[in-house]
Amino acid sequence: MKDEYKIRPYRNAFNSFLTGLITALFRMIGRIPGPIADSLAKAGAGLWFRIDRKHRNIAIQNMTKAFGHEKSLDQIRLLAFKSFYNIMRIPFEIGWSDLLTLPELHRHAELRGLHNVQAALAKGKGVLALTAHIGNWELLPLVAPMAGLSADIIYRPLDFLPLDAFFLRLRTRFGAGLIPNTHAMRKILRQLKNGHVVALLMDQNVDWYEGVFVDFFNHRACTNKGFALLALKTRAPVVPIFLLRSKNRYIVEFHPELELIRTGDRTHDIEANTLNYNQAIEAVIHRYPEQWFWVHQRWKTRPFCPWTRKEIMNYELIMIHNS
């Protein structure tokens, strides 16, 4: 017990030191003038694209699945490089944004379609915001106060505690909330009841027991079914929201509410609504293909399972009840 008393404060102090170091590093690169930061990001993307064969191949394979029928291999390789460049810009933008006040950030962003989310909130059930890893998604928590919204982001805490602490402060510094993705149901329901916008990035692969297989770029992709379950349970409106780059500005798009499909067939309704969510994300990727996170293995989980669809749905009900 005596040893634990000594070790724990040291660990906390060390984590705090590392968090401070990470913050200082991001703020240092955030002070690099824009044109120089852009050149560094492009050079870093070129080096990354050249030496990281694994993620280069993942990006090219993913893009071939999505665009192989309409783009040549050379066009796909160029698009893959641009996606690496998009990712390399994010750390510079994070550091830059951490130095600005909310009014200063607001001058660099344009809100489009805000009336869509306002109309959805007027229904009194809160709003489920559908979003994706496109543009600079790390700036999404800063959007809510710009738009006069109360918002919470569902997220997975990082394993490296100092970095997690940095992003926790960054994402919440203007009032947005964070909801860890484990045992999240009660808090999500409470925040929806309070009239909040609850956002989830749902464009990544999940294991077969967490998702349903629906089309994404005409290929079956295992997609998180939790969002559809939430929408069916709460009847909260679903509004797609994306933060995109356009030249030297950020465009925040609030799309029209997606219609909730309710036929009484639970399995069908989950699949049909999840397909709609995939199609909304796919549509914005088609418009800004270089800004999506192509290095992720979106089609990794194969559509095979010894359980029936209804058995999987029943398992999900048990998991929600236990959370």
MOURUR-V116911 format. One record per run of one state. SS is the DSSP state (~ for helix, > for strand, _ for the rest). FROM is the first residue (numbers start at 1). TO is the last residue. If there is no record, write none. Layout:
# MOURUR-V116911
<<SS;FROM;TO> <SS;FROM;TO>>
This chain:
# MOURUR-V116911
<<_;1;1> <~;2;30> <_;31;33> <~;34;51> <_;52;52> <~;53;67> <_;68;72> <~;73;97> <_;98;101> <~;102;106> <_;107;108> <>;109;112> <_;113;113> <~;114;121> <_;122;126> <>;127;131> <_;132;133> <>;134;134> <_;135;136> <~;137;147> <_;148;150> <>;151;155> <_;156;160> <~;161;172> <_;173;176> <>;177;180> <_;181;184> <~;185;193> <_;194;196> <>;197;201> <_;202;207> <~;208;210> <>;211;216> <_;217;218> <>;219;224> <_;225;225> <~;226;234> <_;235;236> <>;237;246> <_;247;248> <>;249;258> <_;259;265> <~;266;287> <_;288;288> <~;289;291> <>;292;292> <_;293;308> <~;309;322> <_;323;323>>
